[in-house]
Amino acid sequence: MTTQVFGHKSPDTDSTGSPIIWAWYLTHIRGEAATPVLLGEPNTEAAFMLSHWNLDKPEIIGDVAEGAPVFIVDTNNPAELPASINKADIRGIIDHHKLVGGLETKGPIEIRMEPLACTATIMHKIIGDDLSQAPRGIKGAMLTCILSDTLEFRSPTTTDEDKAIALSLATELGIDIATFAAEMFAAKSDVSSFSDAELLRMDSKEYTVDGKEFRVSVLETTAPKIVLDRKDSLMASMVDVAAEDGADQVLLFVVDILNEEATLLVPNDLVKTVAEKSFGVIVTGDTVVLPGVMSRKKQIIPFLKV
Amino acid sequence: MTTQVFGHKSPDTDSTGSPIIWAWYLTHIRGEAATPVLLGEPNTEAAFMLSHWNLDKPEIIGDVAEGAPVFIVDTNNPAELPASINKADIRGIIDHHKLVGGLETKGPIEIRMEPLACTATIMHKIIGDDLSQAPRGIKGAMLTCILSDTLEFRSPTTTDEDKAIALSLATELGIDIATFAAEMFAAKSDVSSFSDAELLRMDSKEYTVDGKEFRVSVLETTAPKIVLDRKDSLMASMVDVAAEDGADQVLLFVVDILNEEATLLVPNDLVKTVAEKSFGVIVTGDTVVLPGVMSRKKQIIPFLKV
């Protein structure tokens, strides 16, 4: 039975590319039939990766069947996975996020988590010399995932290992990183076709802080003005999105990749309090700039206070 | 701040030796101060290991302090860990058991789980060439852990990797495996100083099966008669142990290491039903022999039915 390999819902570049990389490795190196699948439509940067490296777009699935073999990458959070995940036969997990708890397996499995910027970096370490057998598209997906998750090495999540592996892949592939990353970020910044609600949910994770449920959304872009020009309708849409998703509040951080700062939308006093308590800023209008903030994992979530 | 490295409560050989191995590695190879600790008195085989390899007995601790750095080995089950484990700063987990869920971390950490027989085998793989710098006692602890968890390669949990690593360690250390394992198992089989309740809790894990809570206890021994001669008082003690520990029933499997079989004590109709439904045997008395059964993980837990 073919193992389905997938990342999290609302797949970004790492959750689209890492399943492709790992399914290749399982099938061609370990000799275990595997296929990548997606838990939703890939974002615009992930779509660019597929197109640039001539990779087939994986099938999008809804739920998983009881007993079906699956391999989870880029998350260990049941809330970001199919509803029946704990009924599937989870064969392994590769991830670089905090341990959330909630996944259970019937027997011992392979789990590899490391505090690196990108799932693909961990895979590069596991695959080792066997990567020489990989087609160009697999190596290209690895490079794209690392540049995406590190925001071209700007994010504080970037480790020496992420950077060294990306540089060696770029050299081997004959890719100029600055040029290629600019294309990637331009693709990610093209949000014109998305509704406000889609933007708020695109790269979004739920966290409970002091009893309040927050949907913490991040939009990484090289063109923040395009998003911020829509701030009034985005703030109006937050009310509906929060209600529909059972959250108390959406927090939208618009990350300016090139200027290395985030702008937080401040629609009400709750978010004003969160901003001031969490980031030590004074809020005067309906947005506040947070200099240097680029990583939800490292610079936002650990500091959230109500 | 020194990182405390520990395994599970009621420490067996792997949960005593692996913290010693990993604290050595963290301190001497990674340059991070670490110390092994225990969550209870080591069993008789683990005590033999400490004595044979001239290893200091680690300090026994009760709970962990909020924010204290800890590294967990040989379990990922909060029920087998200090009460305040999720308030500690969990730095990493190395384990070879099924994923239970329940541990949470504030940020991404190092987690390495593999379906191998022994935690020390995973550590051997991670440590790699740096093991050449380890003192004899660290290598001896590794060998002892692997021989213990594999029951000298008899357990079906044994993998080629466990065996190959144990053989290479034995060669390097000049140890005759058959002789050494016989000493280990003799130490493990010396249960004369333990009360019935202590025996029932010594190597015991709780599992819920169809709504019933079982404390599944295993006693691995080369002298099953010594234990089975105490079966009446052991069965009487089961009632108290189950009540005190909030379980519905204790299941005691006496594993005969040399004859490669387990004897299950059958004190009542519930256990009779469990035995017949789970293992396809007919129970006529107050014990039943399960030929070939040596591993709780592989041959008991996955089959338990009520």
Boltz contact constraints between the chains, C-beta under 6 A:
constraints:
  - contact:
      token1: [A, 96]
      token2: [B, 108]
      max_distance: 6.0
  - contact:
      token1: [A, 97]
      token2: [B, 108]
      max_distance: 6.0
  - contact:
      token1: [A, 98]
      token2: [B, 105]
      max_distance: 6.0
  - contact:
      token1: [A, 98]
      token2: [B, 107]
      max_distance: 6.0
  - contact:
      token1: [A, 98]
      token2: [B, 108]
      max_distance: 6.0
  - contact:
      token1: [A, 99]
      token2: [B, 103]
      max_distance: 6.0
  - contact:
      token1: [A, 99]
      token2: [B, 104]
      max_distance: 6.0
  - contact:
      token1: [A, 99]
      token2: [B, 105]
      max_distance: 6.0
  - contact:
      token1: [A, 101]
      token2: [B, 101]
      max_distance: 6.0
  - contact:
      token1: [A, 101]
      token2: [B, 102]
      max_distance: 6.0
  - contact:
      token1: [A, 101]
      token2: [B, 103]
      max_distance: 6.0
  - contact:
      token1: [A, 101]
      token2: [B, 104]
      max_distance: 6.0
  - contact:
      token1: [A, 102]
      token2: [B, 101]
      max_distance: 6.0
  - contact:
      token1: [A, 103]
      token2: [B, 99]
      max_distance: 6.0
  - contact:
      token1: [A, 103]
      token2: [B, 101]
      max_distance: 6.0
  - contact:
      token1: [A, 104]
      token2: [B, 99]
      max_distance: 6.0
  - contact:
      token1: [A, 104]
      token2: [B, 101]
      max_distance: 6.0
  - contact:
      token1: [A, 105]
      token2: [B, 98]
      max_distance: 6.0
  - contact:
      token1: [A, 105]
      token2: [B, 99]
      max_distance: 6.0
  - contact:
      token1: [A, 107]
      token2: [B, 98]
      max_distance: 6.0
  - contact:
      token1: [A, 108]
      token2: [B, 96]
      max_distance: 6.0
  - contact:
      token1: [A, 108]
      token2: [B, 97]
      max_distance: 6.0
  - contact:
      token1: [A, 108]
      token2: [B, 98]
      max_distance: 6.0
  - contact:
      token1: [A, 108]
      token2: [B, 115]
      max_distance: 6.0
  - contact:
      token1: [A, 110]
      token2: [B, 114]
      max_distance: 6.0
  - contact:
      token1: [A, 111]
      token2: [B, 111]
      max_distance: 6.0
  - contact:
      token1: [A, 111]
      token2: [B, 113]
      max_distance: 6.0
  - contact:
      token1: [A, 113]
      token2: [B, 111]
      max_distance: 6.0
  - contact:
      token1: [A, 114]
      token2: [B, 110]
      max_distance: 6.0
  - contact:
      token1: [A, 115]
      token2: [B, 108]
      max_distance: 6.0
